[in-house]
Amino acid sequence: MIRIIIITLLLLQLQSLVAQSLPDTIPFTLGGSKVFLKGKLNDTSDVTIELDMGAGTQAVNKHSSGRLQLNFDDKITVNNTEGVNEVRKSNRNKLAIGHLEWADLPFAEVGNMRPEEDLIVGNGLFLDKVIELDYDLKILIVRDRLPAKAKDYKGQPISYVQNRPILEVSFYHDGQTFTWWTLFDTGRDGTMLIGEDFTGRDGNWGKLHELMMLNGKKIVRLDAELAGYRFKDIVTNAADPEKPGGRATLLGNQVLNHFNMILDNREKRIYLKLNGRRGERYSDYKSYEEQMRH
């Protein structure tokens, strides 16, 4: 009898170790170019979650917070597309995505989210993990170690700003080449944005030749190169450094979702490989000309 009990305990321990070592595989959907997951908040509410690698904190849609019955017990200052504002904050929430669970999570209440999304989470949840976004299979994989297939990807070092990954990207504009540490922003449903972190340095604002001015920003045409692949004729906006809004230079998911990604937060490296979306259109000069004709 004692032997059976010992064997049973050993098997349970072995199952636990195996479960801990296996990766978690979570399906996702695309809304535009954004990545959406399903989860459960505080053991009661089913939620739609945007995975935004450009988000420095977790957020809840102010139009969802009533249904989710969050307890707002604090305030926090948030800088997003609505500007810089003090908003309500709910501490100590539990979130489950697939088999993964987090406790004591704070959420800032924001008003710039789509009606169909409840929460935003970012890379801050995965700082001790290796995460993979496979757009061909539409799955998020969370691992404890780098998979062997990373050798078939193009790797490069990353750094972080508020847990958000940034990486070096090359830009080509009017015969000039720029290399800049650029935010990897899966939450932006667009190609890119040139922030005052870039335009305010080394006279870069004056080096950008605009197609037109719009709301005080330069609309510019350029190529961007990432992981050896060149995205041609991107049309984007550049922020005036004399009118700072705190926006960083970034690549959005109209570009980034052309790559399957493995992000090794433990070793601070990212691995990218072109996927089946490489032919998908993005905001380029051709679409700009079409808009101007109308």
Secondary structure by P-SEA (a helix, b strand, c coil): caaaaaaaaaaaaaaaaaaaabbbbbbbcccccbbbbbbcccccbbbbbbbcccccbbbbcccccccccccccbbbbbbccccbbbbbbbcbbbbbcccccccbbbbbbbccccccccccccccccccbbbbbbcccbbbbbbcccccccccbbbbbbbbcccbbbbbbbbbcccbbbbccccccccccccccccccccccccccccccccccccccccccccccccccccccccccccccccccccccccccccccccbbbbcccccbbbbbbccccccccccaaaaaaaaac
